[in-house]
Amino acid sequence: MTGTKNKLGTLRARLWWASLPLCFGGLFLFDMALRYFYRFAGSTRFLDWRAFVFSGAWCLLLTGLAALLPPLGRRVAMGIYAGFFALLTVVHGVMFNIFGKFFTFSDMNFAGDGAKFFSWSYLRLRKALIACILLAVLCLVLGAALVPGRQPGKRRWPLRVGAAGVMALSLAGVGLLHSSMLPQDDTMWWGNTFDPHSEEQAYKEFTDSNRMLLATGLYQYTVRDFLVSFGLEGSPVKLGELDSYYEERAQEVGQENEMTGAFKGKNLIMVMLESMDTWLLTPEYTPNLYRLQQEGINFANNYTPLFLSAGTFNTEFISQTGLLPSVTGLSSSVYSTNSFPFSLANLFEGAGYTANSFHSASPDIYSRGSVHVNLGFEAYNNAPTLGMEDYMLDSQLLNGYDLIAPEGQFFSYIITYSGHGPYTDELRNISDPHLEAAQAAVAQSGVTGSEANMKEYTLAVAHAMETDQFVGDLVARLEEEGRLEDTVLLFYTDHYGKYLTDKEFLYQLKGVSGESPQLYQTPCFFYLKGQQAQTVEKYVSIVDLPPTIANLFGLDVPYEYYAGDDIFGQGGGIVMFPNNAWYDGTTYYASGYEGEVTPEMKEISTQVRRREQASYDTLKADYFAQRNIS
């Protein structure tokens, strides 16, 4: 032990000067590695000078802070840097691999719930990135080891003065670059046109995580994301602007059309299908769903954009309220405390229906127990209430049939579970009952891939078959009870099949190239026995469901308070994506768009921007409660 201490002391005596440079180098390597290996994630070049300046300044600032501390404190600080930023870099990589976007602090609103579905199979990071992270940690650990001990009699003030000076210059550099990136004319408001080329506009709003991490680097991104995500930066909501917007929108929506009241007086069972992507809805894999789709009203160009990383809750909330969740500056508590007078549950109850929700998972996950009641449902019914022995098996949802289809008029909202990932041996309780059928169907499908990909794909098919069994049994029971003619079934998907770990394989299945808008295309269709089959080609998204349902069932609602449009009306035809992007089937207007911007595109962009921001502000301000609207 003494020999080891002597060797370390000798090493410190020779290389003490390398301690702080190693600290700086380790910190800088975290940023460089993350931006380099994910340089394709946004429209900003890896060699963009602003990211290097921001990161260099922050690394100097953190190194200077460590230098001000006594030897033990400096070692502790470097250890904290190594652990925290290594973890943060890994989290960014994992989040991007699963969701296609980097981590933001706003994701922490649902982090505990998402962790319940975590699988080690999602930790697929490039080996080179892992090596860089380990090298950065090694630099910081070595830097901590080389911190010289206390040297009585040696003056420390030169180091402290130098460190303080470096920190001051670093802060000045960060502040100046930050100010230069903000719009110089601060007259922008939420009604202006979105310019995908405007770095200033993107930096001010700071909602495009991919673009901003590449443009500002790991450290500036982390600090600013923290401030924006927790509402510590930004102006209060101006209720007068919201009033004006809704008054203007009221003149554009709410007109009757040929489908108005088509389902009036019917019951509604609304089923949100977990991870039922387009490549799973086939006559071989899911014959029951496929038949209902072909015999019903099918929205061939339906999309499910993700505004929140909690994809299921994202779609759940949008489809029940017609509002788009804010990606920043919003506490998860608003969903269980805000007023939502025009949620579907409240509308149906106002029309004399009973309204209940059903999902096998615990009421604590995404706080559904309180959120669903706040949305107007009489109760959130989970596995124990439904009499399910295995909460993962959708087929057992039918144990609660009498609750799902009670006497009288009813609106029942069902969220399935079995389609959830990971598609590994961890969930063999879901896949085993259907594995032989899945293997046989996949063998005839013509889909090819690596052994690992095909195993995962086959298990995904088996999961989907479990959900399809529930759908078939539900329809058969309604038919047997003589209620199918009076009950409308609506099926839609919470998100694309994001649980496949090889994204290139997923893109192959979807027939898309990377993170294109078509990746978010998902099934959505109504079914009513005896209703004429119809295919709707209009480009729509889940936010259009509440006004469409209100129109079909003849529910009394002021349509201006929905962010989407009645699919059968004159408006719409635009899929709204986060960060003011949009897609109309031809043009994807988003960050990095390089085509000509026509006056019509500018008008669409303005409307999308206004709708998204109005929806965000409505949530932030609890607008309906503030204005006593019910």
TASUL-V653839 format. One record per pair of residues at least 6 apart in sequence whose C-alpha atoms are under 7 Angstrom apart, sorted by the first residue. I is the first residue (numbers start at 1). GAP is how many residues later the second one is. D is the distance in whole Angstrom. If there is no record, write none. Layout:
i=[I;I]
gap=[GAP;GAP]
d=[D;D]
This chain:
i=[12;12;12;15;16;16;16;18;19;19;19;19;20;20;22;22;22;23;23;23;23;23;24;24;24;25;26;26;26;26;27;27;28;28;28;29;30;30;30;31;31;33;33;34;35;35;36;37;39;39;41;42;42;42;43;43;43;44;44;44;46;48;50;50;51;51;51;51;52;54;54;54;54;55;55;55;55;57;57;57;58;58;60;60;60;61;61;61;64;64;64;64;66;66;67;67;67;68;68;71;71;71;71;75;75;78;78;78;79;79;82;82;86;91;92;92;93;94;94;95;95;95;96;98;98;99;101;101;102;102;104;105;105;105;106;106;106;107;109;109;110;110;113;113;114;119;122;181;181;182;182;182;183;183;190;190;190;191;191;191;192;193;193;193;193;194;194;194;194;196;196;196;196;197;197;203;206;207;207;207;208;212;213;227;228;228;229;229;230;230;231;231;237;237;242;246;246;249;250;253;253;254;257;257;259;259;260;260;260;261;261;261;261;262;262;263;263;264;264;264;265;266;266;266;267;267;267;267;267;267;268;268;268;268;268;268;269;269;269;269;269;269;270;270;270;270;270;270;271;271;271;271;271;271;272;272;272;272;272;272;272;273;273;273;273;273;273;274;274;274;274;274;274;275;275;275;275;275;275;275;276;276;276;276;276;277;277;277;277;278;278;279;279;280;280;281;281;282;283;284;285;285;285;286;286;286;288;288;288;289;289;292;293;294;295;295;296;296;296;296;296;296;296;296;297;297;297;297;297;297;298;298;298;298;298;298;299;299;299;299;299;300;300;300;301;301;301;301;301;302;302;302;302;302;302;302;303;303;303;303;303;303;304;304;304;304;304;304;305;305;306;307;307;307;307;308;308;311;311;312;312;315;318;318;318;319;319;319;319;320;320;320;321;321;321;321;322;322;322;322;322;322;323;323;323;323;324;324;324;324;325;326;330;335;336;336;336;337;338;339;339;339;340;341;342;343;344;345;345;345;345;346;346;347;348;348;349;353;353;353;354;354;354;355;355;355;355;355;356;356;356;356;356;356;356;357;357;357;357;357;357;357;358;358;358;358;358;358;359;359;359;359;359;360;360;360;361;361;361;362;363;369;372;373;373;383;386;386;386;387;387;388;388;388;392;392;392;393;393;393;394;394;394;394;394;394;395;395;395;395;398;404;418;418;418;418;418;419;419;419;421;422;423;423;423;424;424;430;430;431;431;431;434;434;435;438;438;438;439;442;478;484;485;485;487;488;488;488;489;489;489;490;490;490;491;491;491;492;492;492;493;493;493;496;496;500;507;507;510;512;512;538;539;539;539;539;539;540;540;540;540;541;543;543;544;544;544;544;547;547;547;547;548;548;563;563;565;565;573;574;574;574;575;575;575;576;576;576;580;580;581;581;582;582;582;583]
gap=[134;135;136;131;130;131;132;125;124;125;127;128;43;123;117;118;121;40;55;116;117;120;35;36;39;114;110;111;113;114;32;109;27;28;31;107;59;103;106;186;187;96;99;55;11;179;10;92;6;7;169;168;169;172;168;548;549;167;170;171;168;167;165;166;163;164;165;166;165;120;162;163;166;162;163;164;165;113;116;117;112;161;106;107;110;105;106;109;99;100;102;103;8;11;7;93;96;92;95;76;77;78;79;69;72;62;63;66;61;62;55;58;47;12;10;11;32;28;29;6;7;8;6;400;401;210;108;109;107;108;121;120;121;124;123;221;222;202;222;223;200;256;252;253;196;303;379;19;22;18;21;22;17;18;419;420;423;415;418;419;414;409;412;413;416;386;411;412;415;394;395;396;397;394;395;9;6;120;121;372;371;9;8;6;100;101;99;100;99;100;98;99;380;384;372;314;315;311;310;306;307;305;311;312;293;309;291;292;294;290;291;292;293;290;291;289;290;288;289;290;288;220;221;222;142;143;144;219;220;221;142;143;144;219;220;221;142;143;144;219;220;221;142;143;144;219;220;221;142;143;144;219;220;221;142;143;144;219;220;221;222;142;143;218;219;220;221;142;143;145;146;219;220;144;145;218;219;220;221;222;143;188;217;220;221;219;220;245;246;244;245;230;231;181;184;8;9;8;7;157;156;176;180;178;179;182;180;183;184;179;182;235;232;239;232;238;229;230;231;232;235;236;237;238;228;229;230;236;237;238;226;227;228;236;237;238;225;226;236;237;238;235;236;237;220;236;237;238;239;219;220;221;222;237;238;239;217;218;219;237;238;239;191;216;217;218;237;238;215;272;8;7;18;20;271;6;19;183;184;182;183;179;6;224;225;223;224;226;227;23;24;226;21;22;23;225;221;222;224;240;241;242;220;239;240;292;239;288;291;292;291;290;290;36;34;35;38;37;284;283;285;286;35;289;215;32;202;10;30;31;32;29;30;208;7;63;6;56;57;58;55;56;57;22;23;55;56;57;21;22;23;24;55;56;57;20;22;23;24;55;56;57;22;23;24;55;56;57;22;23;55;56;57;22;23;31;21;22;30;20;6;11;8;6;7;8;11;13;14;12;13;8;9;11;25;26;38;25;37;73;22;23;24;72;73;76;71;72;74;75;76;8;12;45;46;48;49;44;45;48;78;77;33;36;37;32;35;33;36;28;31;32;28;31;27;20;23;24;19;16;6;45;43;44;41;38;39;40;37;38;39;35;36;37;33;34;35;31;32;33;29;30;31;24;26;6;6;7;9;6;7;35;34;35;36;45;46;27;33;34;35;34;20;21;20;21;22;23;12;15;18;19;18;19;48;52;6;7;11;8;9;10;7;8;9;6;7;32;28;29;8;9;6;7;8;6]
d=[5;7;6;7;5;6;6;7;4;7;5;6;6;6;5;6;5;6;7;6;5;6;6;6;6;7;4;6;5;6;6;7;7;7;6;6;7;6;6;6;5;6;6;7;6;6;6;7;7;6;6;5;5;7;6;7;5;6;6;6;7;7;7;6;7;5;4;5;7;6;6;6;6;6;7;6;7;5;7;7;7;6;7;7;7;7;5;6;5;7;6;6;5;6;6;7;6;5;6;6;7;6;7;5;7;6;7;6;7;6;5;6;6;7;5;5;7;7;6;6;6;6;5;6;7;7;6;6;6;6;6;7;6;6;5;7;6;6;7;6;6;7;5;6;7;6;6;5;7;5;7;6;5;7;7;6;6;6;7;5;6;6;6;4;7;7;6;6;6;6;5;6;7;7;7;7;7;7;7;6;6;7;5;6;6;6;4;4;5;7;4;7;6;6;6;6;7;5;5;6;6;6;7;6;6;7;5;5;6;6;5;5;4;5;6;5;5;7;4;5;7;5;6;7;6;5;6;6;4;6;7;5;6;6;5;6;6;5;6;6;5;6;6;5;6;6;5;6;6;5;6;6;5;7;6;5;6;6;5;5;6;6;5;7;6;5;6;6;6;5;6;6;6;5;6;6;6;6;6;5;7;7;6;7;7;5;5;6;7;6;6;7;7;7;7;7;6;6;6;6;7;6;6;7;6;5;6;7;5;6;7;6;6;7;7;5;7;6;4;7;7;7;5;6;5;5;6;6;5;6;6;4;7;6;5;6;6;6;6;5;6;6;6;6;7;6;6;5;6;6;6;7;6;6;5;5;5;4;5;6;5;7;6;5;6;6;6;6;6;6;7;7;7;6;6;5;6;7;6;5;7;5;6;7;6;6;6;6;6;6;6;7;7;4;7;7;5;7;5;5;6;6;7;6;6;6;7;7;6;7;6;5;6;6;6;4;6;7;6;7;6;6;6;5;7;6;7;6;6;5;6;7;5;7;7;7;6;5;5;6;7;5;6;5;6;6;5;6;5;5;5;6;7;5;6;6;6;5;6;6;5;6;6;5;6;6;5;6;6;5;6;5;6;4;4;5;6;7;7;6;4;6;6;6;7;6;7;6;4;6;7;6;7;7;6;6;7;6;6;7;6;6;6;6;5;6;6;7;6;4;7;6;7;6;7;6;6;5;5;7;5;6;5;5;6;6;7;6;7;6;5;5;5;7;6;6;6;5;6;6;5;6;7;5;7;7;6;5;6;5;6;6;4;6;6;6;6;6;4;7;6;6;7;6;6;7;6;6;7;6;6;6;5;6;6;6;7;7;6;6;6;6;7;5;4;5;6;6;7;7;6;5;4;6;6;7;6;5;6;7;6;5;5;5;6;5;7;7;6;5;5;5;6;5;7;6]
